[in-house]
Amino acid sequence: MADAGREQLDSFKLAPWASRRRQHLLALLDRLTPTNSRGLTAAIEQEVERCPAAQRLQTHPGVGATDGVGVRADHRTSGAVPVWQADARSYLGLVPLEDSSGQRRRLGHITKQGNSLLRFLLVEAAQVTVRQPPGMAE
């Protein structure tokens, strides 16, 4: 957890039992977070610095460095049109499956074509954005 976030959590005035519970949960978080994740986070941030497209993607609320690097990695490995261009919905498989005949048009579940990890990252970013209280955007 970032130092600023930890300081903010510590600044909240809580009842003694809740404060104790907070300390226990933070200690558990420290034990579960591997120490080498800091190096991985630094490597991801360095990759974002080298990629203007990932930086542009991060301007959207809820999109972090991992999402930006994931988009860039998908573009490099697949050779497909990058999702920040063209029709991203179709590329990610986020369009409904269509079963039409004559005058009847039936839309089903999403097609789920494309890179499932990239779809997961962007859907998670969208959910973070939707759940964010007004005025809390970074």
Salt bridges, closest charged atoms under 4 A:
ASP30 OD1 - ARG6 NH2 2.69
GLU47 OE1 - ARG50 NH2 2.76
GLU47 OE2 - ARG76 NH1 3.22
ASP87 OD1 - ARG89 NE 3.31
GLU98 OE2 - ARG105 NE 3.23
